[in-house]
Amino acid sequence: MDVGSRRTLSAIITLSCDGKCRHCYIDSQPRGETPELSLETWKNVLDDFRSMGGEEFCTHGGEPLLYDGVGELIQHAHSIGLRTGIITNAIHLDDEFSQVLSACSTYALVSLDGPEENYTYIRQVDKLDIVISNVDHTISP
């Protein structure tokens, strides 16, 4: 049996994040305070990756939903034949992006870190109720 690996580009598209998670290796910064590649540059990267046999694009950060144009970037990746994924804290998971996830068959990974006291301790933000609401709304529209 031939078990091959998928050619995946896992990309940190922003260092911006509204959490300060104890386990995170990113020195996250508030939105707009870190340099980022433009949307067009990321699209070119994806085009080149696909032309080299790339199969999957997974974005994370920081918090990728704080990157202006993340929905358009996911849509572009999907349109050129890449499987798409996102790792998010889901604080900013809104209806518009939920539609992108669905339209592009994008998988989303969300860390919840257990009950509220664990979540707040680990994430250093008190937003679990928002996250649960956003995830519930996304999976059962």
C-alpha atoms as a printed R data frame, in Angstrom:
    type eleno elety resid chain resno       x      y      z
1   ATOM     1    CA   MET     A     1   0.000  0.000  0.000
2   ATOM     2    CA   ASP     A     2   1.370  3.365 -1.043
3   ATOM     3    CA   VAL     A     3   0.681  5.954  1.625
4   ATOM     4    CA   GLY     A     4   1.804  9.336  0.401
5   ATOM     5    CA   SER     A     5   1.734 12.629  2.173
6   ATOM     6    CA   ARG     A     6  -0.235 15.605  0.974
7   ATOM     7    CA   ARG     A     7   1.807 18.591 -0.162
8   ATOM     8    CA   THR     A     8   0.613 21.229  2.282
9   ATOM     9    CA   LEU     A     9   1.523 24.866  2.685
10  ATOM    10    CA   SER     A    10   0.910 25.851  6.294
11  ATOM    11    CA   ALA     A    11   1.252 29.627  6.467
12  ATOM    12    CA   ILE     A    12   1.262 32.207  9.224
13  ATOM    13    CA   ILE     A    13  -0.458 35.090  7.435
14  ATOM    14    CA   THR     A    14  -0.500 37.493 10.386
15  ATOM    15    CA   LEU     A    15   1.052 37.924 13.788
16  ATOM    16    CA   SER     A    16  -1.973 39.902 14.962
17  ATOM    17    CA   CYS     A    17  -4.042 38.247 17.658
18  ATOM    18    CA   ASP     A    18  -6.372 39.313 20.438
19  ATOM    19    CA   GLY     A    19  -5.202 36.528 22.738
20  ATOM    20    CA   LYS     A    20  -1.998 36.011 24.659
21  ATOM    21    CA   CYS     A    21  -2.158 32.236 24.941
22  ATOM    22    CA   ARG     A    22   0.310 30.736 27.372
23  ATOM    23    CA   HIS     A    23   1.337 27.996 24.936
24  ATOM    24    CA   CYS     A    24   1.700 30.149 21.816
25  ATOM    25    CA   TYR     A    25   5.071 30.584 20.127
26  ATOM    26    CA   ILE     A    26   3.948 33.792 18.377
27  ATOM    27    CA   ASP     A    27   4.611 37.134 20.023
28  ATOM    28    CA   SER     A    28   1.147 38.296 19.003
29  ATOM    29    CA   GLN     A    29   0.397 41.957 18.574
30  ATOM    30    CA   PRO     A    30  -2.778 44.025 18.254
31  ATOM    31    CA   ARG     A    31  -4.303 44.261 14.786
32  ATOM    32    CA   GLY     A    32  -2.447 46.584 12.450
33  ATOM    33    CA   GLU     A    33   0.778 46.672 14.460
34  ATOM    34    CA   THR     A    34   2.719 44.006 12.567
35  ATOM    35    CA   PRO     A    35   3.945 43.965  8.981
36  ATOM    36    CA   GLU     A    36   2.043 41.588  6.699
37  ATOM    37    CA   LEU     A    37   2.356 40.415  3.131
38  ATOM    38    CA   SER     A    38  -0.266 41.848  0.805
39  ATOM    39    CA   LEU     A    39  -3.192 39.784 -0.426
40  ATOM    40    CA   GLU     A    40  -1.754 39.861 -3.954
41  ATOM    41    CA   THR     A    41   1.605 38.561 -2.699
42  ATOM    42    CA   TRP     A    42  -0.129 35.674 -0.900
43  ATOM    43    CA   LYS     A    43  -2.133 34.873 -4.040
44  ATOM    44    CA   ASN     A    44   1.112 34.727 -6.035
45  ATOM    45    CA   VAL     A    45   2.641 32.440 -3.403
46  ATOM    46    CA   LEU     A    46  -0.365 30.127 -3.694
47  ATOM    47    CA   ASP     A    47  -0.206 30.160 -7.487
48  ATOM    48    CA   ASP     A    48   3.478 29.207 -7.384
49  ATOM    49    CA   PHE     A    49   2.825 26.542 -4.747
50  ATOM    50    CA   ARG     A    50   0.038 25.001 -6.840
51  ATOM    51    CA   SER     A    51   2.227 25.023 -9.963
52  ATOM    52    CA   MET     A    52   4.826 23.027 -8.013
53  ATOM    53    CA   GLY     A    53   2.306 20.323 -7.154
54  ATOM    54    CA   GLY     A    54   0.865 21.812 -3.968
55  ATOM    55    CA   GLU     A    55  -2.387 20.263 -2.802
56  ATOM    56    CA   GLU     A    56  -3.474 21.973  0.405
57  ATOM    57    CA   PHE     A    57  -3.292 25.403  2.015
58  ATOM    58    CA   CYS     A    58  -3.827 25.843  5.758
59  ATOM    59    CA   THR     A    59  -3.616 29.285  7.282
60  ATOM    60    CA   HIS     A    60  -3.092 30.267 10.868
61  ATOM    61    CA   GLY     A    61  -1.368 33.023 12.758
62  ATOM    62    CA   GLY     A    62  -1.639 34.902 15.093
63  ATOM    63    CA   GLU     A    63  -5.343 34.959 14.360
64  ATOM    64    CA   PRO     A    64  -5.938 34.612 10.604
65  ATOM    65    CA   LEU     A    65  -9.413 36.145 10.810
66  ATOM    66    CA   LEU     A    66  -7.685 39.438 11.688
67  ATOM    67    CA   TYR     A    67  -5.930 39.444  8.296
68  ATOM    68    CA   ASP     A    68  -7.781 41.714  5.882
69  ATOM    69    CA   GLY     A    69  -8.666 39.592  2.876
70  ATOM    70    CA   VAL     A    70  -8.466 36.168  4.517
71  ATOM    71    CA   GLY     A    71 -11.791 35.189  2.928
72  ATOM    72    CA   GLU     A    72 -10.594 36.209 -0.509
73  ATOM    73    CA   LEU     A    73  -7.342 34.321  0.069
74  ATOM    74    CA   ILE     A    74  -9.204 31.116  0.992
75  ATOM    75    CA   GLN     A    75 -11.464 31.549 -2.040
76  ATOM    76    CA   HIS     A    76  -8.443 32.003 -4.304
77  ATOM    77    CA   ALA     A    77  -6.767 28.889 -2.923
78  ATOM    78    CA   HIS     A    78  -9.955 26.912 -3.498
79  ATOM    79    CA   SER     A    79 -10.392 28.310 -7.027
80  ATOM    80    CA   ILE     A    80  -6.941 27.058 -8.081
81  ATOM    81    CA   GLY     A    81  -7.646 23.575 -6.751
82  ATOM    82    CA   LEU     A    82  -6.114 23.615 -3.298
83  ATOM    83    CA   ARG     A    83  -7.840 21.984 -0.346
84  ATOM    84    CA   THR     A    84  -8.228 24.707  2.300
85  ATOM    85    CA   GLY     A    85  -8.066 24.852  6.072
86  ATOM    86    CA   ILE     A    86  -7.811 27.395  8.845
87  ATOM    87    CA   ILE     A    87  -6.746 27.300 12.475
88  ATOM    88    CA   THR     A    88  -8.609 29.999 14.384
89  ATOM    89    CA   ASN     A    89  -9.586 31.081 17.871
90  ATOM    90    CA   ALA     A    90 -13.097 31.676 16.390
91  ATOM    91    CA   ILE     A    91 -13.574 34.976 18.211
92  ATOM    92    CA   HIS     A    92 -14.097 36.718 14.848
93  ATOM    93    CA   LEU     A    93 -15.889 33.865 13.065
94  ATOM    94    CA   ASP     A    94 -18.829 35.713 11.525
95  ATOM    95    CA   ASP     A    95 -21.570 34.890  9.012
96  ATOM    96    CA   GLU     A    96 -19.597 36.186  6.042
97  ATOM    97    CA   PHE     A    97 -16.573 34.016  6.762
98  ATOM    98    CA   SER     A    98 -18.775 31.035  7.643
99  ATOM    99    CA   GLN     A    99 -20.166 31.266  4.108
100 ATOM   100    CA   VAL     A   100 -16.612 31.205  2.725
101 ATOM   101    CA   LEU     A   101 -15.843 28.103  4.799
102 ATOM   102    CA   SER     A   102 -18.901 26.358  3.430
103 ATOM   103    CA   ALA     A   103 -18.482 27.458 -0.195
104 ATOM   104    CA   CYS     A   104 -14.831 26.368 -0.251
105 ATOM   105    CA   SER     A   105 -15.283 23.180  1.811
106 ATOM   106    CA   THR     A   106 -12.695 24.587  4.201
107 ATOM   107    CA   TYR     A   107 -11.952 22.689  7.374
108 ATOM   108    CA   ALA     A   108 -11.591 24.784 10.526
109 ATOM   109    CA   LEU     A   109  -9.711 23.837 13.665
110 ATOM   110    CA   VAL     A   110 -10.756 25.651 16.837
111 ATOM   111    CA   SER     A   111  -9.096 25.207 20.238
112 ATOM   112    CA   LEU     A   112 -11.429 25.510 23.187
113 ATOM   113    CA   ASP     A   113  -9.053 24.474 26.010
114 ATOM   114    CA   GLY     A   114 -11.718 22.921 28.219
115 ATOM   115    CA   PRO     A   115 -14.141 24.613 30.614
116 ATOM   116    CA   GLU     A   116 -14.318 28.392 31.002
117 ATOM   117    CA   GLU     A   117 -11.758 28.676 33.807
118 ATOM   118    CA   ASN     A   118  -9.199 26.723 31.731
119 ATOM   119    CA   TYR     A   119  -9.989 28.729 28.599
120 ATOM   120    CA   THR     A   120  -9.578 32.061 30.375
121 ATOM   121    CA   TYR     A   121  -6.372 30.967 32.097
122 ATOM   122    CA   ILE     A   122  -4.764 29.607 28.920
123 ATOM   123    CA   ARG     A   123  -6.021 32.214 26.427
124 ATOM   124    CA   GLN     A   124  -5.845 35.169 28.804
125 ATOM   125    CA   VAL     A   125  -9.085 36.504 27.345
126 ATOM   126    CA   ASP     A   126 -12.637 36.034 28.578
127 ATOM   127    CA   LYS     A   127 -14.393 35.244 25.287
128 ATOM   128    CA   LEU     A   128 -15.383 31.576 25.473
129 ATOM   129    CA   ASP     A   129 -19.086 32.448 25.265
130 ATOM   130    CA   ILE     A   130 -18.444 34.345 21.995
131 ATOM   131    CA   VAL     A   131 -16.388 31.460 20.584
132 ATOM   132    CA   ILE     A   132 -19.031 28.853 21.416
133 ATOM   133    CA   SER     A   133 -21.770 31.031 19.946
134 ATOM   134    CA   ASN     A   134 -19.774 31.614 16.739
135 ATOM   135    CA   VAL     A   135 -18.975 27.912 16.327
136 ATOM   136    CA   ASP     A   136 -22.580 26.867 17.053
137 ATOM   137    CA   HIS     A   137 -23.865 29.393 14.533
138 ATOM   138    CA   THR     A   138 -21.366 28.213 11.906
139 ATOM   139    CA   ILE     A   139 -22.137 24.498 12.179
140 ATOM   140    CA   SER     A   140 -25.922 24.863 12.448
141 ATOM   141    CA   PRO     A   141 -27.015 27.891 10.396
